[in-house]
Amino acid sequence: MKVSNIRGRRGLRALLACSVAACVAAPAFAQDTETPEDVIVVTSQQRVQSSQDVPISLQVLDSEFIDALAADDMGDLDAFVPGLEVSNGSPTQPRYSIRGISTSDFGVGTDPAVGIYVDGIYAARSGASLLAFNDVERIEVLKGPQGTLFGRNSAAGAVSIITRSPSNEVEGRVAVRVGSNNRIRTEGMFNFPITDTLAIRANVLMNEADGWLTDAETGEDYRREDSAADRITVRWDATPSTEVLLRHSRDSIDQDARPAIGIVPLPPAPGTPAFPADSSTYLDPFSAPIRNDVVINREQRDLSETTLTINQDIGEMTLTSLTSYREFETMNREDEDGTNRIQTYFDTNNVEDNESFYQEFRLAGTTGPVDWLIGASYYDETAEQVSHTFTFTDTVNTVLGNIGAGTPFTDLEYGLLVPFGVPATMLGHSWQESMYNEGEFNARAIYGDAIWSVTNRLNLTVGLRYTEDEKTFQWLNGGRVAPGLDQTLAALDAAGVLALAGASPADFQFDFVFDLSPLAGVVCDNGVNVAEGVPCVLEDSWENLSPRVVVDYQLTDNVMVFASFSEGYKAGGFNSVEVGSRFENETVTSWEVGFKSDFLNPDLILNMSAFSYVYEDKQSIRLVAPTGGGVPQYLVQTSDDEAIGVDMELDWAPTDALQVHANAQWLDSTYKRRVDSNGADLSGEPTGEPYWNVAFGAAYTLDLADRGDLVVQANHAYRGESRCNSQSVFQGTCGGYDAFATGEARNRTDLRVRWTAPGDDLTISAFVNNLFDNQYVEGVNNLTTDTLGTPFATISAPRVWGVELGYDF
């Protein structure tokens, strides 16, 4: 896809083939030598290279393309990167997928399958992986396992975000964007060189918008946004061969949590939905009234990070040190029933507190025909997570009745308390259950990678990374918390009322969400049996060797062919809500062949690759309904997946004014081995990924002479229909109902017009995203379907528009 005016050319390799020692670590050289304007420079192989010289399927998105889409984070870009999918409905719990490989678990005991890196630093937890775009230089999306170069948890690929460093010139930018839903986005940047060897760059961004959904009963807006981010970077050229970069960044979110759109008919209050839910009566989510009554409808995150990068030139080698400390806190309290009835009230709140430290040393150089690098890294993380569930005794009574366990609260209320005028009630009391998790994780790795120029046309790349992971994980369920109920029960027991019903307070001391009784007899590593109120601790360690072998050959001055074998892995771990669970490493083995070509006349880049992979021991968190009925639980299930696919890229400039780009991915992903919890064999069935993802667009520049220039850009993205399997409907990701369907093919068209004044200091832009207002049902959530009869849906965003004024100085 064309995302920049710069292009890779074989004639420029003499400059770009230099080692990191010459191109990265020597500040004097790096600042005095300009990169040619027709080269896309990437660091996807931990080296400075032209993107056309890198034998990896990758897509580069520059700041111009990010601005063209008015993108705030990666979730606004994924549609235009075929093969990449980012679910950002809850920014503190996003899910990344590359080539159909993802992690569905949201717990801190599980790592992601897609590695997210900001300026070379790994963003481990999902709560810190979806960040605001402020002063971003480019984004490199690497497809396929990146276990050797990027390490653990990059089994599917990696997303590398590179921010701008301080320059030696005084410069700044102020931009204001206003648009639909009363959006106001302001950004400011100032770069100031203090001396010839010291410079500072600071950036601040604020973004607010009203909601685009409205509660049918209260009139309250949902999907409101309020976020802010800032970063300050100091660059110090300590010596002619030493560069020091110190960055400190903060990112905060304070907005509405994801609303739940109830899709079952709701009778007038105090009526409740029919049970069991009848899918033939489901309402269209686009016209269904929204009724949410979550006590605290909030999603928040506070994140800060400090990183130190030191590049030291040592003769013909470069030593790089990367050091980072990151901490963040999140909370996300969501409605989980889509009704406003106390008899069916249920919400969840995911709370996280995380601290991590990362240190990497990398030595790079060139010895004869070999461009090599070696490195070692250490990662330490402390993660705390609390999974809260909140409801009322009215709802507990409804659940028990629906699963055939009786209705003890209303039986006592209307069978004894009301008839005899006892001044007490069993209803309306709050009921909370919580699972507390703590994790201590550390990982150590050593790696090496070498590119051997066998001849002027033939290169052989060999790399290997060895990693050790150690994890300690704890579960603690302290039992349900219902102070109002307990006070009532104590009073009734003291008065002898409970005895008349043949009951006692102990009969109401039970959990119905985090019920540990099925785990009786399971012994934890700390020698205790799984039980309520008792910490269960597991300890485990894993190791992995991730190799890669690549051969690339220059057929002509314009065409390179390559073939590669690579492996990546996701570290073993624990399911946060399944006490006493553990799982082994997940590994992805991939083969790929392809070519990259670029031509000056016509100005054309055409790249293509075919790939296949086997994903072994994939852990998926699934909502599972117990046999015979009961409260569904999130459980980990294991499968092996396999896929074949093709990536394609076209970048064409038929004239100086017109630029055309297109990217596509065809993917056939199926289960190689999968038996679901109900015994259903899904082997050979599709995993849900569509066959086709396509993105294309064009930009035309109109030269207005002394009145500046005008650029018109249009981009379109297409995602094919999801391929359903026999369990897709229950998981809510794929399938059709009478009123709507999930997993439909999707289309999105974005349009932007930008005027730039002479001198390039003033820009005025107007944009429309989702021009044709295409909206889709993103999925059906069945968390409360089998207990309350209250499935709910989420929908994609409507058309948005805006104008932006920017001034550069």
C-alpha positions in Angstrom: 0.0 0.0 0.0 1.3 3.5 -0.8 1.6 5.3 2.5 4.6 7.6 1.7 6.2 9.4 -1.1 9.5 7.6 -0.5 10.5 4.4 -2.2 13.2 1.8 -2.0 15.7 1.6 -4.8 18.4 -0.9 -5.3 20.8 1.8 -6.5 20.8 3.3 -3.0 21.9 0.1 -1.2 25.4 1.4 -0.7 24.0 3.9 1.7 21.4 1.7 3.4 23.4 -1.5 3.7 25.5 0.1 6.4 25.4 -1.5 9.8 23.6 -0.1 12.8 27.0 1.1 14.0 27.1 3.6 11.1 23.5 4.4 10.6 22.0 4.4 14.1 24.6 4.6 16.8 26.9 7.4 15.4 25.0 10.6 16.0 27.3 12.8 14.1 27.0 10.7 11.0 23.3 10.2 11.4 22.6 13.9 11.7 24.8 15.1 8.9 23.7 12.5 6.3 20.2 12.8 5.0 18.2 9.8 3.9 17.2 10.0 0.2 13.6 11.1 -0.1 12.6 8.1 -2.3 13.5 5.4 0.3 11.2 3.9 2.9 13.5 3.4 5.8 12.6 0.6 8.3 14.2 -1.1 11.2 12.1 -4.3 11.1 15.3 -6.4 11.1 16.9 -4.3 13.9 18.9 -2.7 11.1 18.4 0.5 9.0 17.2 -0.8 5.6 15.0 0.0 2.7 11.7 -1.7 3.0 12.2 -3.3 -0.4 15.4 -4.9 0.8 13.7 -6.6 3.7 12.7 -10.2 2.9 9.7 -10.0 5.3 6.1 -9.3 4.6 5.5 -5.9 6.1 3.5 -2.8 5.7 4.7 0.7 6.6 2.3 3.4 7.6 3.7 6.9 7.8 2.4 10.0 9.6 0.8 11.3 6.4 -1.3 8.2 6.0 -2.2 8.3 9.7 -3.4 11.9 9.3 -5.3 11.1 6.1 -7.5 8.6 8.1 -7.7 11.0 11.1 -6.6 8.0 13.1 -6.4 8.2 16.9 -4.9 4.7 17.6 -4.3 1.4 15.8 -7.9 0.5 15.9 -8.6 3.2 13.4 -6.0 1.8 10.9 -6.4 -2.0 10.9 -9.0 -2.0 8.2 -6.4 -0.6 5.8 -3.7 -3.2 6.7 -5.0 -6.5 5.3 -4.2 -9.3 7.7 -4.2 -7.0 10.8 -7.3 -6.8 13.0 -7.5 -4.7 16.1 -10.6 -4.8 18.3 -10.6 -1.5 20.1 -14.2 -1.3 21.5 -12.7 -1.4 24.9 -9.3 0.4 24.7 -8.1 -1.1 28.0 -8.7 -4.6 26.6 -8.0 -4.6 22.9 -7.3 -7.7 20.9 -4.7 -7.9 18.1 -4.7 -10.4 15.3 -2.3 -10.9 12.4 -3.0 -13.5 9.7 -5.8 -14.9 11.8 -3.6 -15.5 14.9 -4.7 -13.8 18.1 -5.2 -14.3 21.8 -8.8 -14.2 23.1 -8.0 -14.2 26.8 -8.1 -10.8 28.6 -6.4 -12.0 31.9 -3.0 -11.1 33.1 -2.0 -14.8 33.2 -1.9 -14.9 29.5 0.3 -13.1 27.0 -0.7 -11.7 23.6 0.2 -13.4 20.3 1.0 -10.1 18.6 3.9 -8.1 19.9 3.4 -4.4 20.3 6.6 -2.3 20.5 7.0 1.5 21.0 10.5 2.7 20.1 11.8 -0.8 20.5 10.2 -1.4 23.9 7.7 -4.2 24.4 4.2 -3.3 25.6 3.3 -6.5 27.4 -0.3 -6.2 28.6 -3.3 -5.4 26.4 -4.2 -2.7 28.9 -1.1 -0.7 27.7 -0.9 -1.8 24.0 -3.5 0.6 22.5 -1.9 4.1 22.7 -2.8 7.5 21.3 -1.0 8.5 18.1 1.0 11.6 19.2 4.1 12.6 17.2 4.4 9.2 15.5 6.9 9.0 12.6 5.8 5.6 11.2 4.4 2.2 12.1 5.8 -1.0 10.8 3.4 -4.0 10.7 5.4 -7.2 10.4 3.4 -10.3 9.3 4.4 -13.8 10.4 6.3 -15.1 13.4 9.0 -12.7 14.7 10.4 -14.9 17.5 14.1 -14.4 16.6 14.2 -10.6 16.1 11.4 -9.5 18.5 11.2 -12.4 20.9 8.4 -13.9 23.0 4.8 -13.2 22.2 5.3 -12.2 18.6 4.1 -15.5 17.3 1.7 -13.9 14.9 3.8 -10.9 14.0 4.7 -7.5 15.5 3.6 -3.9 15.3 6.5 -1.5 15.8 5.6 2.1 16.5 8.4 4.6 16.1 8.0 8.2 17.4 10.0 11.2 16.3 13.3 12.1 18.0 14.5 15.7 18.7 16.1 17.4 15.8 18.7 20.2 15.6 16.2 22.8 14.4 13.6 24.9 16.2 10.3 23.7 15.0 6.7 23.3 16.2 3.2 22.4 15.3 -0.2 23.3 16.5 -3.3 21.4 15.2 -7.0 21.6 16.1 -9.5 19.1 14.8 -13.3 19.5 15.2 -16.0 17.3 13.9 -19.1 15.2 14.4 -20.3 14.3 17.9 -18.7 17.6 19.1 -15.2 16.2 18.8 -12.4 18.5 19.7 -8.9 17.2 19.3 -5.9 19.5 20.0 -2.2 18.7 19.6 0.9 20.7 20.1 4.6 20.0 19.5 7.7 22.0 20.1 11.3 21.0 19.3 14.1 23.1 20.7 17.9 22.5 20.4 19.5 23.8 23.5 23.1 23.4 22.3 24.7 21.7 19.3 24.6 18.4 21.2 21.4 18.7 23.3 17.8 19.0 22.1 14.3 18.6 23.6 11.1 17.6 21.8 7.7 17.8 23.6 4.2 16.8 22.5 0.8 17.2 24.1 -2.5 15.8 22.8 -6.1 16.1 24.1 -9.1 14.5 22.6 -12.8 14.7 23.6 -16.1 13.7 21.9 -19.7 13.2 22.8 -21.3 9.8 22.4 -23.1 8.5 19.4 -25.5 6.1 21.2 -28.3 7.2 23.5 -30.1 5.4 26.4 -33.8 5.0 25.6 -34.8 5.5 29.2 -32.4 8.2 30.6 -31.4 10.0 27.4 -27.7 9.6 28.5 -25.1 9.4 25.8 -22.8 6.5 25.4 -19.5 6.1 23.7 -18.2 9.5 25.0 -14.4 9.9 24.8 -12.0 11.8 26.9 -8.3 11.1 26.5 -4.9 12.8 26.7 -1.3 11.9 26.0 2.0 13.7 26.3 5.7 12.8 25.6 8.9 14.6 26.2 12.1 13.4 24.6 15.7 14.6 25.3 18.5 13.8 22.9 22.0 14.2 24.0 25.0 13.6 21.8 27.4 12.9 24.7 30.3 12.4 22.4 30.7 12.2 18.6 30.1 8.5 18.9 27.5 8.4 21.7 23.8 9.2 21.5 21.5 9.2 24.5 17.7 9.4 24.1 15.6 9.8 27.3 11.8 9.6 26.8 9.0 10.0 29.3 5.4 9.6 28.2 1.9 9.5 29.7 -1.4 8.3 28.3 -4.7 8.6 30.0 -8.3 7.5 29.2 -11.5 8.4 31.0 -14.5 7.5 29.0 -17.7 5.5 28.8 -17.4 1.8 29.0 -18.8 -0.3 26.2 -22.6 -0.2 26.2 -24.7 -3.4 25.9 -27.5 -3.3 23.4 -30.1 -5.8 24.5 -31.6 -7.8 21.7 -34.5 -9.5 23.4 -37.9 -7.9 23.8 -38.2 -6.3 27.2 -41.8 -6.0 28.6 -42.9 -3.0 30.6 -41.3 -2.7 34.1 -41.0 -4.6 36.2 -41.3 -7.4 33.6 -38.2 -9.4 32.6 -37.2 -11.1 29.3 -38.6 -14.5 28.5 -36.4 -17.4 29.5 -34.9 -19.2 27.7 -34.0 -16.6 25.1 -35.6 -17.3 21.7 -33.2 -16.3 18.9 -36.1 -16.0 16.5 -37.3 -13.0 18.5 -34.0 -11.2 18.6 -34.2 -7.5 17.8 -32.1 -5.6 15.3 -29.3 -3.9 17.3 -29.6 -0.8 15.1 -33.2 -0.2 16.2 -33.3 -1.9 19.6 -33.7 0.5 22.5 -30.6 0.8 24.6 -31.2 0.3 28.3 -28.1 0.2 30.5 -28.1 0.6 34.3 -24.6 -0.2 35.2 -23.8 1.4 38.6 -20.5 3.0 37.4 -20.3 3.2 33.6 -16.6 3.9 33.2 -13.4 2.8 31.4 -10.2 4.4 32.7 -6.4 4.1 32.2 -3.4 6.0 33.6 -0.1 5.0 32.0 3.4 6.3 32.3 6.6 5.1 30.9 10.3 6.2 31.0 12.8 4.8 28.5 16.5 5.3 28.0 18.2 4.4 24.8 22.0 4.7 24.5 23.8 4.1 21.2 27.6 3.8 21.5 29.9 3.5 18.5 32.8 1.2 19.4 35.1 1.1 16.4 33.4 -0.9 13.7 30.6 -2.0 16.1 27.7 -0.4 17.9 26.5 -1.2 21.4 22.8 -0.3 22.0 21.2 -0.3 25.4 17.4 -0.1 25.8 16.0 0.4 29.3 12.4 1.0 30.2 10.1 1.2 33.3 6.4 1.3 32.7 3.4 1.3 35.0 -0.3 1.6 34.4 -3.7 1.2 36.2 -7.0 0.4 34.4 -10.6 -0.2 35.2 -13.4 -1.2 32.9 -16.9 -1.6 34.4 -19.5 -2.7 31.8 -23.1 -3.6 31.6 -23.5 -7.3 30.8 -27.2 -7.8 30.5 -28.5 -4.9 28.3 -31.6 -4.3 30.5 -32.6 -1.9 33.2 -34.3 -4.4 35.5 -32.9 -5.2 38.9 -34.1 -8.8 38.4 -31.6 -9.2 35.5 -28.8 -6.8 36.6 -25.3 -8.0 36.0 -22.0 -6.0 35.5 -18.3 -6.8 35.4 -15.3 -4.7 36.3 -11.8 -5.5 35.2 -9.2 -3.7 37.3 -5.5 -4.0 36.6 -2.3 -2.6 38.3 0.9 -3.3 36.4 4.6 -2.5 36.7 7.3 -3.7 34.3 11.0 -3.3 33.7 12.9 -4.1 30.5 16.6 -4.1 29.7 18.2 -5.1 26.4 21.8 -4.9 25.2 22.5 -5.3 21.5 25.9 -5.4 19.7 25.9 -5.0 16.0 28.6 -4.8 13.3 29.8 -5.9 9.9 32.6 -8.4 9.5 33.5 -8.9 5.8 30.4 -10.0 4.0 28.4 -10.6 7.2 26.1 -8.1 8.8 25.5 -9.4 12.3 24.0 -8.6 15.6 23.8 -10.3 19.0 21.8 -9.4 22.1 20.5 -10.2 25.5 17.4 -9.0 27.3 15.7 -9.2 30.6 12.0 -8.5 31.4 10.4 -8.3 34.8 6.7 -7.7 35.4 4.4 -7.5 38.4 0.7 -7.7 37.5 -2.4 -7.5 39.7 -5.9 -8.0 38.4 -9.3 -8.1 40.0 -12.3 -9.5 38.1 -15.3 -8.0 39.9 -18.9 -9.1 39.2 -21.7 -7.1 40.7 -25.4 -7.8 40.9 -28.4 -7.9 43.3 -30.1 -10.7 45.2 -33.0 -10.2 42.8 -30.8 -11.3 39.9 -29.3 -14.2 41.9 -32.8 -15.4 42.6 -33.6 -15.2 38.8 -30.4 -17.1 37.9 -31.1 -19.9 40.5 -34.7 -20.2 39.2 -33.6 -20.4 35.6 -31.0 -23.1 36.2 -33.5 -25.2 38.2 -32.0 -24.5 41.7 -35.1 -22.9 43.2 -36.0 -19.3 44.1 -34.9 -19.0 47.8 -35.1 -15.2 48.0 -38.6 -14.8 46.7 -39.8 -18.0 48.5 -38.7 -16.5 51.8 -39.9 -13.0 50.9 -43.4 -13.9 49.8 -43.8 -17.1 51.7 -42.9 -15.8 55.1 -41.8 -12.2 55.4 -44.6 -10.4 53.6 -47.5 -12.6 54.9 -46.5 -12.2 58.5 -45.6 -8.5 58.2 -41.9 -9.0 59.1 -40.2 -5.6 58.5 -37.3 -7.0 56.4 -36.6 -7.9 52.8 -34.5 -10.4 51.0 -34.5 -8.4 47.8 -32.6 -5.4 46.6 -29.3 -6.3 48.4 -26.1 -5.9 46.5 -24.1 -9.0 45.7 -20.4 -8.9 44.6 -18.0 -11.7 43.7 -14.4 -11.1 42.9 -11.4 -13.1 41.7 -8.1 -11.6 42.7 -5.0 -12.5 40.7 -1.4 -11.7 41.2 1.5 -12.5 38.8 5.2 -12.3 39.0 6.8 -12.8 35.5 10.3 -12.6 34.3 11.9 -13.6 31.0 15.6 -13.8 29.9 16.7 -14.2 26.3 19.9 -14.3 24.2 19.8 -14.0 20.4 21.9 -13.6 17.3 21.1 -12.8 13.7 23.4 -12.6 10.7 23.0 -11.6 7.1 25.7 -13.2 4.9 26.2 -11.7 1.5 27.2 -14.9 -0.3 27.5 -13.0 -3.6 26.5 -9.6 -4.9 23.0 -11.0 -5.5 22.6 -13.8 -2.9 22.0 -13.3 0.8 21.6 -15.9 3.5 20.1 -14.8 6.9 20.2 -17.1 9.9 19.0 -16.2 13.4 18.2 -17.9 16.7 16.8 -16.7 20.0 16.7 -18.7 23.3 14.2 -17.6 25.9 13.5 -18.6 29.5 10.2 -17.6 31.1 9.4 -18.0 34.8 6.0 -17.2 36.2 4.3 -17.3 39.6 0.6 -16.9 39.6 -2.0 -16.6 42.4 -5.8 -16.9 42.5 -7.9 -15.8 45.5 -11.6 -15.8 45.7 -12.7 -14.3 49.0 -16.3 -15.3 48.7 -19.3 -13.3 47.9 -19.8 -9.9 49.5 -23.4 -8.9 50.4 -23.3 -6.8 53.6 -27.0 -5.8 53.5 -28.1 -9.4 53.0 -25.9 -10.6 55.8 -27.3 -8.1 58.2 -30.8 -9.0 57.3 -30.1 -12.7 57.6 -28.5 -12.2 61.0 -31.5 -10.3 62.3 -34.0 -12.9 61.0 -31.9 -15.7 62.5 -31.8 -14.0 65.9 -35.6 -13.5 65.8 -36.1 -17.2 64.9 -37.7 -16.3 61.6 -35.2 -18.3 59.5 -35.8 -21.4 61.7 -39.5 -21.3 60.7 -38.4 -21.7 57.1 -35.9 -24.4 58.0 -33.1 -22.2 56.9 -29.9 -20.6 58.3 -27.6 -17.8 57.2 -25.1 -20.4 56.1 -27.5 -21.5 53.4 -27.0 -18.2 51.6 -23.2 -18.2 51.8 -22.5 -19.4 48.3 -20.9 -18.1 45.0 -22.7 -18.6 41.7 -20.1 -16.9 39.5 -16.8 -18.0 40.9 -18.0 -21.3 42.3 -15.0 -23.3 43.3 -16.8 -26.5 44.4 -16.1 -28.4 41.2 -12.4 -28.0 42.0 -12.5 -29.7 45.3 -9.5 -31.8 45.8 -7.3 -29.9 43.4 -4.0 -29.2 45.0 -2.0 -26.0 44.2 1.8 -25.7 44.1 1.7 -24.0 47.5 0.3 -27.2 49.0 -3.3 -26.1 49.6 -6.5 -27.4 48.2 -8.5 -25.0 46.0 -11.0 -23.4 48.3 -12.7 -20.1 48.9 -10.6 -17.6 50.8 -7.4 -19.6 50.3 -4.7 -18.3 47.9 -3.9 -20.9 45.2 -0.4 -20.4 43.8 1.2 -22.1 40.8 4.8 -21.7 39.6 6.1 -22.8 36.3 8.8 -22.1 33.7 9.1 -22.5 30.0 11.9 -22.3 27.5 12.0 -21.8 23.7 14.3 -21.7 20.7 13.0 -19.5 17.9 14.9 -19.8 14.6 14.7 -18.1 11.3 16.4 -18.9 8.0 15.9 -16.6 5.0 17.4 -16.8 1.5 17.0 -13.8 -0.8 18.3 -13.5 -4.4 18.4 -10.5 -6.6 17.1 -11.7 -10.0 17.5 -8.4 -11.6 18.3 -4.9 -10.4 14.5 -4.5 -9.9 13.3 -7.9 -8.6 14.3 -9.8 -5.4 12.9 -13.2 -4.6 13.0 -14.7 -1.1 12.1 -17.8 0.9 12.0 -18.1 4.6 11.4 -20.4 7.5 10.6 -18.9 10.9 9.1 -19.8 14.3 7.6 -17.8 17.0 6.0 -18.6 20.3 3.7 -17.3 23.0 4.8 -18.2 26.5 2.9 -20.6 28.6 0.7 -19.3 31.3 -2.5 -19.3 33.4 -6.2 -18.5 32.9 -7.1 -15.8 35.3 -10.6 -16.9 35.9 -10.0 -20.7 35.8 -8.4 -21.5 39.2 -5.5 -23.9 39.1 -5.2 -23.9 35.3 -2.0 -23.8 33.3 -1.0 -24.2 29.7 2.2 -24.8 27.7 4.0 -22.7 25.1 2.1 -22.0 21.9 4.3 -22.2 18.8 3.8 -21.0 15.2 5.9 -22.5 12.5 5.8 -20.6 9.2 7.1 -21.0 5.6 7.0 -18.2 3.1 8.1 -17.5 -0.5 7.7 -14.3 -2.3 9.2 -11.5 -4.4 9.7 -7.7 -4.1 10.0 -5.5 -7.1 10.4 -1.8 -7.8 10.7 0.0 -11.1 11.6 3.6 -11.9 9.7 3.8 -15.3 6.9 3.4 -14.7 7.2 4.3 -11.0 5.9 1.0 -9.6 6.3 -1.3 -6.6 4.8 -4.8 -6.7 5.3 -7.3 -3.9 3.8 -10.7 -3.3 4.3 -13.6 -1.0 2.7 -16.9 -0.3 2.8 -18.4 3.2 1.6 -21.3 5.3 1.8 -21.9 9.1 0.9 -24.4 11.8 -0.2 -23.0 15.1 0.3 -25.7 17.8 -1.3 -25.7 21.3 -3.3 -22.6 20.7 -5.1 -21.6 23.9 -8.5 -19.9 23.5 -10.7 -18.6 26.2 -14.3 -19.6 25.5 -17.6 -19.1 27.2 -18.7 -22.6 28.1 -22.1 -23.6 29.4 -21.9 -26.6 31.9 -23.5 -29.8 30.8 -27.0 -30.0 32.2 -27.3 -26.2 32.7 -25.7 -23.7 35.0 -23.7 -20.5 35.0 -21.4 -20.3 31.9 -17.7 -20.1 32.7 -14.8 -18.8 30.7 -12.5 -21.8 30.2 -9.3 -22.4 28.2 -9.5 -24.8 25.3 -6.7 -26.0 23.2 -6.4 -26.5 19.5 -4.0 -26.7 16.6 -4.6 -24.4 13.6 -3.2 -24.3 10.1 -3.5 -21.9 7.3 -2.3 -21.0 3.8 -2.4 -17.5 2.4 -1.1 -14.8 0.0 -0.1 -11.2 0.7 -0.1 -8.7 -2.2 1.1 -5.1 -2.4 0.9 -2.6 -5.3 2.2 1.0 -5.2 2.0 2.9 -8.4 2.6 6.5 -9.4 1.5 6.8 -13.1 2.2 10.6 -13.0 3.8 13.0 -10.6 0.4 14.1 -9.4 -1.3 10.7 -9.0 -0.5 7.9 -6.6 -2.3 4.6 -6.4 -1.9 1.9 -3.8 -3.5 -1.5 -3.1 -3.0 -4.3 -0.5 -4.7 -7.6 -0.2 -4.6 -10.8 1.8 -6.2 -14.2 0.9 -6.3 -16.6 3.9 -7.6 -20.1 4.4 -7.5 -20.8 8.1 -8.9 -24.0 9.6 -8.6 -26.1 12.7 -6.1 -28.9 12.4 -7.2 -30.3 15.8 -10.0 -29.0 17.9 -12.6 -30.7 20.1 -14.9 -28.3 21.9 -16.0 -28.6 25.5 -19.3 -30.3 24.4 -17.4 -33.0 22.5 -17.9 -31.4 19.1 -15.0 -32.2 16.7 -14.2 -29.0 14.7 -11.2 -30.4 12.9 -11.1 -29.2 9.4 -13.6 -26.4 10.0 -12.8 -22.8 9.5 -11.5 -20.7 12.5 -13.7 -17.8 11.5 -11.3 -15.7 9.4 -12.6 -14.5 6.0 -11.0 -15.5 2.8 -10.3 -11.9 1.6 -9.1 -8.6 3.1 -8.5 -5.8 0.6 -7.5 -2.1 0.9 -6.9 0.3 -1.9 -6.9 4.0 -2.6 -5.5 6.9 -4.5 -4.2 10.4 -3.9 -4.2 13.3 -6.4 -2.2 16.5 -6.0 -3.3 19.6 -7.7 -0.6 22.3 -8.0 -2.1 25.7 -7.4 1.2 27.5 -8.1 1.5 30.5 -5.7 -1.7 29.5 -3.9 -0.2 26.2 -2.5 -1.5 22.8 -3.4 -4.6 20.7 -3.0 -4.5 16.9 -2.3 -7.6 14.7 -2.6 -7.3 11.2 -1.0 -9.7 8.3 -1.1 -9.2 5.0 0.6 -11.4 1.9 0.7 -11.2 -1.2 2.9 -13.1 -4.5 2.4 -13.2 -7.4 4.8 -14.8 -10.5 3.6 -17.6 -12.5 5.2 -16.5 -14.5 8.3 -16.3 -18.3 7.7 -18.6 -19.9 10.3 -18.0 -23.1 12.1 -20.4 -25.2 14.1 -19.7 -23.3 17.4 -19.6 -19.8 16.0 -23.2 -18.9 16.8 -22.8 -19.7 20.5 -19.6 -17.6 20.7 -21.5 -14.8 18.9 -18.9 -14.1 16.3 -20.5 -15.5 13.2 -24.0 -16.5 12.1 -27.4 -15.2 11.0 -30.6 -14.4 12.9 -34.0 -13.3 11.6 -33.3 -9.7 12.3 -29.6 -9.4 11.7 -26.3 -11.2 11.1 -22.8 -11.3 12.6 -19.6 -11.7 10.6 -21.0 -10.0 7.5 -18.7 -8.6 4.8 -17.6 -5.1 5.6 -16.9 -2.0 3.5 -15.4 1.3 4.6 -14.6 4.3 2.5 -12.7 7.4 3.7 -12.3 10.7 1.9 -10.0 13.6 2.7 -9.2 16.9 1.1 -6.1 18.9 2.3 -5.0 22.4 1.3 -1.4 23.4 2.0 -0.3 27.0 1.8 2.9 28.1 0.0 5.7 27.5 2.4 4.1 24.4 3.8 3.4 26.1 7.1 -0.5 26.2 7.1 -2.7 23.2 6.3 -6.5 23.0 6.2 -8.1 19.5 5.9 -11.6 18.2 5.7 -12.4 14.5 6.0 -15.2 12.0 6.1 -14.6 8.5 7.5 -17.0 5.7 6.6 -18.4 7.9 3.9 -21.4 5.7 3.1 -22.3 5.2 6.8 -21.9 1.4 6.8 -22.4 -0.1 10.2 -22.2 -3.7 11.3 -23.0 -5.9 14.2 -19.7 -6.7 15.7 -20.9 -9.6 17.8 -23.4 -11.1 20.1 -22.3 -11.6 23.8 -23.9 -14.6 25.4 -22.4 -14.2 28.9 -25.9 -13.9 30.5 -27.9 -15.7 27.8 -28.2 -19.1 29.5 -28.8 -17.7 33.0 -30.9 -14.5 32.5 -32.0 -14.8 28.9 -30.3 -11.5 28.1 -27.9 -11.7 25.1 -26.7 -8.3 23.9 -24.8 -7.0 20.9 -22.3 -4.3 20.0 -22.2 -2.3 16.7 -19.6 -0.5 14.7 -19.3 3.3 14.6 -21.3 5.4 12.1 -20.0 8.0 9.7 -17.8 10.7 11.2 -16.6 13.9 9.7 -14.3 16.8 10.7 -12.1 19.6 9.7 -8.5 20.2 10.9 -6.4 23.3 11.0 -2.6 22.9 11.4 0.2 25.4 11.6 3.9 24.4 11.4 6.7 26.7 12.3 
